[in-house]
Amino acid sequence: MPELTREAAEAVSFLPIQGEGTLARLCRLKRGGRFGSILILVNPGDRPVAFQLPEGLWTVLCDGERSDLWKDASVQAPALLAVPAVSLLILGK
């Protein structure tokens, strides 16, 4: 596997952990498109976990059940967002 470039390494950052085993990763995209940033929130636990989102207006793109939420621009995320148990959310802005 090729080494991670400095540019790629700087484009991805981990956010504070909200619970045991959780993951919050922010990816800044440089190649245009509808969303300049993607936020991935993972909760492998058996209870919902609330994540504090970075500033900005985030749109829910998909969750553990649906991958077409990005089509509905009215699905906006609050600043504090609960990820259901054994699930994930992917958001964009």
Summary of the structure (lengths in Angstrom):
residues: 93
radius of gyration: 13.6
end to end distance: 29.6
largest distance: 39.5
contacts: 230
relative contact order: 0.24
helix: 10%
strand: 39%
